[in-house]
Each structure stands twice: as C-alpha cells, then as structure tokens.
Amino acid sequence: MLRYILVLIPGIFLFAGFYLMKSGEVNLLFRDFGMISFVYFALALVVTPIITLTNKDSIAPYRRTFGVLAFLLATIHMGMYFYMEYMYQKTFFVLAHFKELDIISGVIAFVIMAALGITSNNFSVRILKGSWKKIQILAYPLFLLVTLHIAFAWRFNAFYMMILSSVILLRTAAYLSKKDISTGKFSGNTTRYRCVPCGWIYDEKYGDPDGGIPPWTRFEDIPDDWVCPVCGVGKGDFVPYEEEYEKENTPATVITATLLNPTTLELILETKELFTVIPGQYARIALKDRDGVFYRSYSVVESSERKLTFCIKLSSGRGGNVLKNIRAGDILAIENVYGSFVLQDTPNPKVFIATGTGLAPLINMMRQLPDKDKILLFWIQDSASLFYTELLKEIPKLESHIFLSREEIPGFRHGRIDLTTFSFPKDSEFYMCGNPAMIEKSVSDLKVQGFEKIYHEIF
Ligand SMILES: Cc1cc2nc3c(=O)[nH]c(=O)nc-3n(C[C@H](O)[C@H](O)[C@H](O)COP(=O)(O)OP(=O)(O)OC[C@H]3O[C@@H](n4cnc5c(N)ncnc54)[C@H](O)[C@@H]3O)c2cc1C
C-alpha cells in the first residue's frame, strides 16, 4: 500500500502541473488522467529492463504497482469520457463514434489493459498458470496500441515521443545486454533447475528478469516468495536439472564446430563413452535451450574411437538456433546411436543419392566400400551451398555427379532431380537420403524402371 501511495505522489504533481497549465479546462481533465496513465504504464514496462541492466531486483514489485495504477487511471480516463459524452451528446459513445479510430483503439486498449490489471496479483498467477505469462506479454503490443490511440486523437507530441523512445531504448539496451551474458559472473558453472509440474527451466545464467530475478542469480539466492513464471508454483517444486540431463545421456565435448558454408555446420564431438556406429546410422543429440532439453537426430559422417562427426544444416528451427551458437569446448550430450539405414551385404552395384546434408550418412557408407565401384548423385542448390567436394574426391572408386539445381556453372551438372534420365547398372541397389519430396519422386522413378532394392532415410 505504501508503495502505491509513494508512486502516486509524483503522478499527482504531474497532474496538477498539466491542469494548471491549461488554466482549469475541466472538460479536458479526462485527458490528463489518460496522460498520467500512459506515464505509469511506461514506467511499468521499464522495470524489467532496468533490472536486467542494473541487477537491482528490489525494484521488481514496482512493475505491478505502476501497472495497476496505470489501469486505475485509465479507468478514470474512460469513465470520464463516457460521462461527458452522455452529458453532452445524450448518447453512448461507442455507437456514436464507432468509426473513429481514436475511440476504437482506446476501447480495445482498455479491454486489454483491464485483463492485465485484473490479473496482476499472485492469486491470478496461481490460477492461470501458463496462460498468465501469455496475458502479461500483451503489455508490449498494448503499449503500442495506446500510442496509436494517442496519435489518432492528434495528441502525440514531444512529451509522448520522449516517453515512447525511452521505453524502446531501455528495452533494446536490456535485450542487447542479455545477448551478451556469455561472460559469466560466477566462479563455478551455472546450474539449471526444472519446475516439476510444468517443465520450465530456471537457468542461473538468464535469471527471470520478468519475475524480478536478474541474470546470474544463484537459485539459492532467489527470494522464497518467487514463483515459477509459467505455472506459479514456488521454489520447492524445482529440482536440479543438469544431473537429470547427464544421467540420461552421455556428455560429448565439442572438439570443432566449423561452418562448411554459411548454413552447414560440421560438428566433431568427443564422447565420454564409446559408441559403435554402423555407417548410415544416426545419433540422437540432446540439445538445450531456454525451454529445456530436446532431441534432434543427426547422421554420423565419420566415427573414430570416441569422436563422432556430423554435418548439419543450420535451419531457423529450434535445433538450428542452438547449434548456430555452439563453440569448441561446449558440452552437448548424446542419447544413443540408432538406425537401420545401413549397407546391405550384397555384391550388387551401389548407387548413392543425396540432397543437401543428406550426404552425411552416405559419406560414411561410401567410405566403407573402398574397393567397390560406386556412383553418387548429389543435388545441391548452388555453388555457395557446396560442401565436402574435396572429401568426395578422396573416396576411392567413386563416380560422383554433383548437380546444382539453381545455378549453371562449368564443372557441375545443372538441373532438377530426375532419375528417369539415368541408366543405372542392372541389379543396382540404391541408398538415398535427403528431403521427402526428392525421396518420394526418386523411389517412384526407380520403381518404374524396375529397381526394387531401394533404401532411404528422410530428413
Ligand atoms: C534419422 C535422421 C537423421 C538426420 N540427420 C541429419 C543430418 O545429418 N544433418 C541434418 O542437417 N539434418 C539431419 N536430420 C534432420 C534433423 O534431425 C532436424 O530435423 C533438422 O535439422 C531440423 O531441426 P531443427 O530443430 O533445426 O528445426 P525444427 O525446429 O524441427 O523445425 C523444422 C523445420 O521448420 C523450420 N522452422 C522452424 N521454426 C521456424 C521459424 N521460426 N521460421 C522459419 N522456419 C522455421 C526449420 O527451418 C526446419 O526446417 C536428420 C533427421 C533424421 C530423422
């Protein structure tokens, strides 16, 4: 309560100042309430960035205080507008002004703000669980909507501009500083804790700025009244996470992480245990991001002793995003090695077909047949996407055909995947790996030509 009174005092002064400046235009008083509401709203939004930038988590409760006051003042702002409309126009404003953008944006903003204001208490956090955070995240689009509301009402002046830019500046500064938290402040390792009911991970490196916990806060230093931002349970429902993670998987150190082209990563891992890999098989790698552990499969390009080599397309998906930031010395983990996409022990001629990183398991297979003639058809988009061309030249007895599907340059074949134009040796056995469309088309083209022994792995 004291906090509410404290933060209201500057608001009252601000209000009085504006009111006197306009020499008491009572009719326009509602605007002052709207303006002060905007100021409090902006203050609520800058609490989290200030915590991130300064590590002063003691200011966290002010976020809620400012937010609730913003909502109360917005309610007065709306209420007064309603009242005046009714007094002067004798009509309900929504119906009369339905086409006016400032009114529409104001009403929508108020409804969203009401949802935020009403749920700004611990009881709502516990009841709404995961949805609570989703509702609170609306604060950012709401702030922009309120700004639009002011602009539509032709009130957007230097004062609002200053507030808006301060919020944007602070959030940007906090975001950038968050990205650069790789230099730790602990002497030991950071630890993660998993919320048992919902699975959310508390990472000491990132903290929980929205919950008032700055980055690099040890779990034991978090105040006891802190709650899980997703499901609202307390600290007691968290369990150490690393132990669990390492118990289920075999740690693997990144020896090298090299970009073969802008979007293809060659990753060499050294594992604590020895994995037996049959060429063509893949490993399930446990990756971690802010939302926890997840698994992705990657075919083994080469395995020697405890070293495993992978060749991975860095997509904009979850795995790709983690691997983009992997560096030598980082620790990953391997669940196990799996797969039945392996060479058949037959004397048949072998043909290998790949698109993109589908080449990975085929390299391992082709190297297993140094004394046997073999053919490779490899499709890639353009010369900038090429990789492992030198490595292919070193594979003995390999007749390699590299196709660029989107570029025509000397030394490479050009064209889309079409196996009907090839004549393969009788009884050929096919091993294909890559995207589903290529595999589907190629399997049907080969079957039409009477080939039956077709093995494939779809990425
Ligand atoms: C047996 C097996 C072996 C494999 N071996 C390899 C291998 O050796 N090398 C290899 O590179 N891959 C391999 N894969 C594929 C690999 O496991 C992943 O599926 C692939 O890398 C995509 O994972 P991801 O987490 O990066 O994307 P996901 O998050 O799973 O997303 C899937 C797709 O959606 C797209 N996507 C997701 N989010 C967004 C977004 N926000 N914006 C735009 N697009 C988005 C991604 O680009 C991606 O293509 C293998 C798969 C299998 C099943």
The ligand as an ORCA input file, in Angstrom:
! r2SCAN-3c Opt
* xyz 0 1
  C      17.289    -40.120    -38.910
  C      17.550    -38.669    -39.156
  C      18.831    -38.243    -39.434
  C      19.086    -36.888    -39.672
  N      20.332    -36.482    -39.979
  C      20.584    -35.188    -40.252
  C      21.889    -34.741    -40.632
  O      22.849    -35.498    -40.692
  N      22.049    -33.428    -40.925
  C      20.998    -32.539    -40.871
  O      21.201    -31.360    -41.165
  N      19.750    -32.936    -40.511
  C      19.526    -34.219    -40.197
  N      18.267    -34.614    -39.827
  C      17.238    -33.601    -39.642
  C      17.354    -33.032    -38.205
  O      17.125    -34.065    -37.259
  C      16.338    -31.930    -37.912
  O      15.052    -32.402    -38.160
  C      16.569    -30.700    -38.747
  O      17.914    -30.270    -38.563
  C      15.624    -29.575    -38.337
  O      15.672    -29.433    -36.951
  P      15.519    -28.012    -36.250
  O      15.371    -28.258    -34.791
  O      16.614    -27.106    -36.684
  O      14.152    -27.479    -36.851
  P      12.707    -27.673    -36.245
  O      12.513    -26.758    -35.096
  O      12.469    -29.119    -36.006
  O      11.853    -27.149    -37.455
  C      11.615    -27.949    -38.606
  C      11.667    -27.071    -39.843
  O      10.822    -25.955    -39.708
  C      11.519    -24.760    -39.983
  N      11.240    -23.742    -38.958
  C      11.064    -23.958    -37.641
  N      10.862    -22.789    -36.999
  C      10.923    -21.836    -37.957
  C      10.793    -20.435    -37.954
  N      10.545    -19.780    -36.843
  N      10.930    -19.767    -39.119
  C      11.148    -20.430    -40.263
  N      11.269    -21.762    -40.347
  C      11.173    -22.441    -39.217
  C      13.004    -25.073    -39.872
  O      13.741    -24.345    -40.836
  C      13.076    -26.532    -40.119
  O      13.370    -26.763    -41.479
  C      18.023    -35.958    -39.600
  C      16.733    -36.389    -39.319
  C      16.502    -37.731    -39.094
  C      15.110    -38.165    -38.775
*
